[in-house]
Amino acid sequence: MKRKIIALLLTACMILPIMTISGATGATAEDINAMIDANTEKAKQLEQEKIRLENQIADARSDMRDMNYIKTLIEQQMGVIQERMNVLADNIALQEQAIDDKQAEIDVLESRIELTEFEIQDRYIKIALLEAENEENKGKFAQIVKNDYMSGGYSFMNLLLSSGNFLDLILRAEAMKKATERHDEFMNDLLAAVNEQQTLIQELEDLKIRLADDIETCEREKLALEEQRDILQTNMDALNAEMDAERAKLHAHAGDIADLQDAINNMYRQYNATNDEIEAANAEVTRLIQLLQNLERPDYSGEGFMWPLDSRFRLITSDYGWCSWRGGPHHGFDVGNSGISGANIYAVQSGTVIRADWIGGYGNTVIIDHGGGVSTLYAHIQNGGLRVSTGDQVRQGDVIGLVGRTGWSTGDHLHFEVRLNGVHTNPWNYF
């Protein structure tokens, strides 16, 4: 594609030299005809260059349509990739949030384990204090028993002997019984408290184990979430790489499009320049024809013109005057009936053929001088269809050519003009 663009640019830079022809005082008909031939040949070359440029422009515009279509496909593919990236980005964000939520859950469980451990330690401290108190009370009780024993103890005989009367005996015995019961009750309460603390510790240990199991479960779930997140991120990286490749492709393609557009612009500039040169060459031919007509100015007979075709061919497809389709003036009228191709073209009035050759956009053309500065022009005669030559004398009604489509023409038709002193005028004034 790039080689083709460069070739188009080089071709667009080729400019045919244009020869400016000026009239010379005292020039003969032979001199003027030679100059007309030179300008006609130059116009013919320029028209060939113009056709070549038209074909190249058409090819380049076709390439441009193809390249723009490819550009559209690339942009659509990038849009699809972007949509997939957006979905993946949303999924990754959700996955990250799930990971954060799971980590928060793990943090809560770890905090609960930490608090449980503190509570277990607190329970152990309480047990130690209770056991110490229990040991202390057991020591005190043992000392009391020992002292009583050393002093004779609290046997019934001792109570009896030490009592002043029976009532005192009963009271002493009851007091000793209650003291022993209170001591036993207190000891039992201490033992119950120790057992309760140990039960609580076991429950906390069990809770700690359950929390640790929950943490392990959460860790596994978090790991699974992270693996899923990593897979999504890998997919995202692949899409990013794919998007970068498409961007690079689009960038390179845009460069090719810009180069091709530059080539097309250059070809259009050359095309317009070639048109200007063709118009200049044709204008020079018109001026030279005017000079040729002015060499000998026979009187114009004043007779009316006959119709230049058979009577059945009278469909005017483009009249004299302003033409909106061309965006400018039309210097004659066109007759373009169906079946007109190859039809006879007649001299509308007697005169001298001052030109029977190719003339620029007119294609094969016959110009007849009728005297008095009046001439008629018959254009787009088919190749091989000229029936007269320069210098021939013709009479009204003689066949001078066959209808064709040479030169600038979109179909078979006759373009007919009337010129007065070389300048086009309304042909209807002469019929």
Secondary structure as UniProt FT lines:
FT   HELIX           2..12
FT   TURN            25..26
FT   HELIX           29..150
FT   TURN            151..154
FT   HELIX           156..162
FT   HELIX           166..295
FT   TURN            311..312
FT   STRAND          316..318
FT   STRAND          321..323
FT   TURN            324..327
FT   STRAND          328..330
FT   STRAND          333..335
FT   TURN            338..339
FT   TURN            341..342
FT   STRAND          344..346
FT   STRAND          351..358
FT   HELIX           360..362
FT   STRAND          364..371
FT   TURN            372..373
FT   STRAND          374..386
FT   TURN            390..391
FT   STRAND          393..394
FT   TURN            396..397
FT   STRAND          399..404
FT   STRAND          413..420
FT   TURN            421..422
FT   STRAND          423..425
FT   HELIX           427..430
//
